[in-house]
């Protein structure tokens, strides 16, 4: 089996865009969460989100083509182009048949479909954008990336809730390891900030109602957490077969060493109480990476800031790492980006790769008093400076989906 290198990162988040923008946003130590002004959120219990306000598609993309896409596909293509540029890879250089595109999203273009439904109700069928028939599906992101860049290798989309971005990266790892592709663009994209899409999560009381202090609302593992904060964004990584990256002299952020995915088979919204399948996913990812638990020096936790999920994740980490759980640094970065649903796992994989490359683990914001049972070595304050050799990144989603990635510092030829 071939090794897999991470050579490029493209991202759009509320914390910042691109590698340097995201990194600078993490180092501010401030959450960008604020009251929504994208639409009227007054009917909902939760009225805050991590919006991206400085994305201008006409600057990031060809204006004529980008007008054909909604925000979801604009995010996808812009992040893919960023990732290729960051990797120093001209899209015309690799054999297009050997380049795979894999993108995950929880909701795809549901927000676009919602807007078109309103147009239909207001003006009848002639008011509807004709592209709606071809575009309200999760695969619109990966297909538009492939069409825009001319990549004709495997094209795979998944809609596995908040684990989908991590799953896309993990399945790209499989393709590269097995030799079915030499390069992959993989990650997650989400543009969910529309009334119905947002309101659906508010109705099931999954989101924080700390509307008067939004920057304090997302608080993973804290005793006073009351739900997640929705965000929007995208992260696409360039993954390459190791020898392909080395042959062209690519800068390598990290090696993607392991991946695993399991299912709780328990409940659509609540995690399995004993965390057994989340723990099994971590053990399988470590086994696939060929690493023991004590080789991991940082965990980028799912850390959704929901009462059940954070407690169960803490329990699962403790079950896998045993006494090493008292030493392994645990961060959770959703306070910086919001919970960007299907994009979250990809954004957190990007942050994990950058932590390895730049030697700093960002802190968990708003963690004032860990809940009883959340007894891990949480990174707080100004973060943690120093070498980072191996990161385990967790992504858990509705339906009981558990996806785990293992990244390590690049070593050897």
Buried (B, 14 or more C-beta within 10 A) or exposed (E): EBBBBBBBBBBBBBBBBBBEBBBEBBBEBEBBBBEBEBEEBEEBBBBBBBBBEEBEBEEBBEEEBBEEBBBBBBBBBBBBBBBBBBBBBEBEEBEBEBBBBBBBBBBBBBBBBBBBBBBBEEEEEEEBEEBBEEBBBBBBBBBBBBEBBEBBBBBBBBBBBBBBBBBBBBBBBBBBBEEEBBBBBBBBBBBBBBBBBBBBBBEEEBBBBBBEEBBBBBBBBBBEBBBBBBBBBBBBBBBBBBEBBBEBEBEBBBBBBBBBBBBBEBEEBBBBEBBBBBBBBBBBBBEBBEBEBEBBBBBBBBBBBBEEBBBBBBBBBBBBBEEBBEEBBBBBBBBBBBBBBBBBBBBBBBBBBBBBBEEBBBBBBBBEEBBEEBBBBBBBEEBBEEEBEBBBBBBBBBBBBBBBBBBBBBEEE
